[in-house]
Amino acid sequence: MSNPKPPRRTRQPLLDALGTLCTEGKQAADYLWQVPDDAAVREKILTMLDQIAVESRKQGRREMPKIAEDLKVIAQKTPSPQQVDLLVNGFDRLIQLWQAAKSGLL
């Protein structure tokens, strides 16, 4: 017997402005593992977090702006491995929320 339905492929939602910001923010936070004192990247992250808060409010998201504000406070602290870990995990959470919203789960 053959299975009439092929297994579903999981696909990433198409990136909109918010998804692009979250993805680029995660990449920038990952970069801080290599160069934790890079002030330019930290400024870029702060700018992205401001934009994420604005874009997520436009889309009616309630949790994402709060997370972005918390991450801004973290990004302004003295560089440390714990700080970079919190930033990476925070951007992971933003990406998960964005994907859930795009897939219709939220």
Backbone as numpy.savetxt, mean C-alpha at the origin, in Angstrom:
# Nx Ny Nz CAx CAy CAz Cx Cy Cz
-14.15 -38.95 -16.33 -14.98 -37.76 -16.33 -14.10 -36.52 -16.33
-14.44 -35.60 -17.16 -13.67 -34.36 -17.19 -14.41 -33.29 -16.41
-13.65 -32.42 -15.87 -14.21 -31.32 -15.09 -14.72 -30.26 -16.06
-16.03 -29.93 -16.03 -16.57 -28.97 -16.98 -16.05 -27.54 -16.77
-15.66 -27.22 -15.55 -15.18 -25.87 -15.27 -13.67 -25.90 -15.04
-12.92 -25.15 -15.80 -11.49 -25.08 -15.51 -11.27 -24.31 -14.20
-10.18 -24.57 -13.52 -9.95 -23.85 -12.26 -9.85 -22.35 -12.51
-10.36 -21.59 -11.56 -10.32 -20.14 -11.69 -8.91 -19.64 -11.49
-8.54 -18.73 -12.33 -7.24 -18.08 -12.15 -7.44 -16.84 -11.31
-6.55 -16.65 -10.37 -6.63 -15.43 -9.59 -5.88 -14.35 -10.35
-6.55 -13.25 -10.53 -5.95 -12.13 -11.25 -5.91 -10.91 -10.35
-4.87 -10.14 -10.51 -4.80 -8.87 -9.82 -5.76 -7.90 -10.49
-6.46 -7.08 -9.72 -7.31 -6.07 -10.34 -6.45 -5.08 -11.15
-7.04 -4.49 -12.15 -6.33 -3.48 -12.92 -5.98 -2.32 -12.01
-4.77 -1.83 -12.15 -4.31 -0.75 -11.28 -4.99 0.57 -11.66
-5.58 1.19 -10.68 -6.06 2.55 -10.84 -5.06 3.45 -10.11
-5.37 4.71 -9.94 -4.44 5.63 -9.29 -4.10 5.17 -7.87
-5.11 4.72 -7.13 -4.88 4.28 -5.75 -4.02 3.02 -5.71
-4.31 2.07 -6.57 -3.52 0.84 -6.62 -2.07 1.11 -7.00
-1.86 2.03 -7.93 -0.51 2.39 -8.33 0.24 3.02 -7.17
-0.41 3.92 -6.45 0.23 4.56 -5.30 0.60 3.54 -4.22
-0.30 2.62 -3.95 -0.03 1.60 -2.92 1.13 0.71 -3.34
1.15 0.31 -4.60 2.21 -0.57 -5.10 3.56 0.14 -5.09
3.58 1.38 -5.57 4.84 2.14 -5.57 5.31 2.44 -4.15
4.38 2.69 -3.25 4.74 2.91 -1.85 5.37 1.68 -1.23
4.81 0.52 -1.54 5.38 -0.74 -1.03 6.79 -0.93 -1.57
7.00 -0.64 -2.85 8.33 -0.79 -3.43 9.33 0.17 -2.78
8.89 1.40 -2.50 9.76 2.37 -1.84 10.08 1.93 -0.41
9.08 1.40 0.29 9.32 0.92 1.65 10.27 -0.28 1.63
10.11 -1.17 0.66 11.04 -2.30 0.52 12.47 -1.81 0.28
12.61 -0.74 -0.49 13.93 -0.18 -0.77 14.62 0.30 0.51
13.83 0.76 1.48 14.41 1.24 2.73 15.13 0.14 3.51
14.86 -1.13 3.19 15.62 -2.21 3.82 17.10 -2.09 3.42
17.34 -1.64 2.18 18.70 -1.54 1.68 19.36 -0.23 2.11
18.61 0.87 2.07 19.16 2.19 2.39 18.20 2.88 3.36
18.26 2.54 4.65 17.27 3.07 5.59 17.33 4.58 5.79
18.46 5.21 5.53 18.59 6.65 5.76 18.32 7.50 4.53
17.76 6.96 3.49 17.53 7.69 2.25 16.39 8.69 2.44
16.76 9.95 2.62 15.77 11.00 2.91 14.84 11.24 1.72
15.36 11.14 0.51 14.53 11.38 -0.68 13.41 10.34 -0.78
13.72 9.09 -0.51 12.71 8.03 -0.56 11.68 8.23 0.55
12.15 8.66 1.71 11.22 8.92 2.82 10.25 10.06 2.46
10.77 11.10 1.81 9.90 12.19 1.36 8.90 11.69 0.33
9.37 10.84 -0.57 8.49 10.27 -1.60 7.38 9.45 -0.94
7.73 8.68 0.08 6.73 7.87 0.81 5.70 8.78 1.48
6.16 9.87 2.11 5.23 10.79 2.76 4.27 11.41 1.74
4.79 11.77 0.57 3.95 12.33 -0.48 2.93 11.31 -0.96
3.39 10.07 -1.16 2.48 9.00 -1.60 1.40 8.75 -0.56
1.76 8.78 0.71 0.76 8.55 1.76 -0.30 9.64 1.77
0.12 10.90 1.52 -0.87 11.98 1.39 -1.81 11.71 0.23
-1.25 11.30 -0.91 -2.06 11.03 -2.09 -2.97 9.82 -1.87
-2.48 8.80 -1.18 -3.30 7.62 -0.88 -4.49 8.03 -0.02
-4.25 8.88 0.97 -5.36 9.33 1.83 -6.41 10.07 1.01
-5.96 10.94 0.11 -6.90 11.72 -0.72 -7.67 10.80 -1.66
-6.96 9.93 -2.39 -7.61 9.03 -3.35 -8.58 8.07 -2.66
-8.18 7.54 -1.51 -9.05 6.57 -0.83 -10.30 7.26 -0.28
-10.17 8.51 0.15 -11.37 9.25 0.59 -12.32 9.48 -0.59
-11.74 9.79 -1.77 -12.57 9.99 -2.96 -13.37 8.74 -3.28
-12.79 7.56 -3.02 -13.46 6.30 -3.32 -14.34 5.82 -2.17
-14.43 6.62 -1.10 -15.30 6.27 0.00 -14.72 5.24 0.97
-13.43 5.07 0.94 -12.79 4.12 1.86 -12.61 4.79 3.22
-12.88 4.05 4.28 -12.75 4.63 5.62 -11.46 4.20 6.31
-11.04 2.96 6.11 -9.88 2.46 6.84 -8.56 2.92 6.22
-8.52 3.02 4.90 -7.27 3.35 4.22 -6.72 4.73 4.60
-7.53 5.79 4.70 -6.96 7.07 5.12 -6.37 7.02 6.53
-6.99 6.25 7.42 -6.47 6.12 8.78 -5.12 5.43 8.78
-5.01 4.37 8.00 -3.74 3.65 7.90 -2.67 4.56 7.31
-3.03 5.32 6.27 -2.07 6.23 5.64 -1.57 7.27 6.65
-2.46 7.80 7.47 -2.05 8.77 8.49 -1.12 8.14 9.52
-1.43 6.93 9.94 -0.56 6.22 10.89 0.82 5.97 10.28
0.85 5.60 9.01 2.12 5.33 8.35 2.93 6.61 8.18
2.27 7.75 8.01 2.99 9.02 7.93 3.74 9.31 9.23
3.09 9.04 10.35 3.75 9.24 11.64 4.96 8.32 11.76
4.79 7.08 11.35 5.89 6.11 11.41 7.04 6.54 10.49
6.72 7.02 9.30 7.75 7.38 8.32 8.58 8.57 8.78
8.05 9.38 9.67 8.77 10.56 10.13 9.68 10.27 11.32
9.62 9.07 11.85 10.46 8.71 12.99 11.89 8.40 12.54
12.77 8.23 13.50 14.16 7.89 13.22 14.23 6.53 12.53
15.01 6.43 11.45 15.11 5.16 10.72 15.59 4.01 11.60
14.90 2.89 11.49 15.26 1.68 12.22 14.66 0.48 11.48
15.17 -0.72 11.74 14.59 -1.90 11.10 13.11 -2.09 11.46
12.75 -1.77 12.69 11.36 -1.91 13.11 10.47 -0.93 12.34
10.97 0.28 12.12 10.20 1.27 11.39 9.97 0.83 9.95
11.02 0.32 9.31 10.89 -0.15 7.93 9.91 -1.31 7.87
9.98 -2.21 8.84 9.06 -3.35 8.88 7.61 -2.87 9.00
7.38 -1.88 9.85 6.02 -1.34 10.00 5.54 -0.69 8.70
6.43 0.03 8.02 6.04 0.65 6.75 5.69 -0.40 5.70
6.53 -1.42 5.58 6.27 -2.48 4.59 4.95 -3.17 4.90
4.74 -3.52 6.16 3.49 -4.19 6.55 2.28 -3.28 6.35
2.45 -1.99 6.61 1.36 -1.04 6.40 0.97 -0.93 4.93
1.98 -0.88 4.05 1.68 -0.83 2.62 1.07 -2.15 2.15
1.51 -3.27 2.74 0.87 -4.57 2.42 -0.62 -4.51 2.76
-0.93 -3.95 3.91 -2.33 -3.84 4.34 -3.13 -2.93 3.39
-2.52 -1.82 2.99 -3.20 -0.93 2.04 -3.48 -1.64 0.72
-2.51 -2.42 0.24 -2.70 -3.16 -1.01 -3.81 -4.19 -0.85
-3.83 -4.89 0.28 -4.89 -5.89 0.50 -6.27 -5.24 0.53
-6.38 -4.10 1.20 -7.66 -3.40 1.25 -8.07 -2.92 -0.14
-7.11 -2.40 -0.91 -7.41 -1.94 -2.26 -7.88 -3.10 -3.13
-7.17 -4.25 -3.04 -7.56 -5.42 -3.85 -8.94 -5.92 -3.45
-9.22 -5.95 -2.15 -10.53 -6.40 -1.70 -11.63 -5.47 -2.20
-11.37 -4.17 -2.17 -12.36 -3.21 -2.66 -12.58 -3.36 -4.15
-11.52 -3.57 -4.90 -11.65 -3.71 -6.35 -12.35 -5.02 -6.74
-12.18 -6.04 -5.93 -12.81 -7.32 -6.25 -14.27 -7.38 -5.80
-14.69 -6.37 -5.06 -16.08 -6.31 -4.62 -16.31 -6.91 -3.24
-15.24 -7.29 -2.55 -15.41 -7.86 -1.22 -15.73 -6.80 -0.17
-15.30 -5.57 -0.42 -15.58 -4.49 0.53 -16.50 -3.48 -0.07
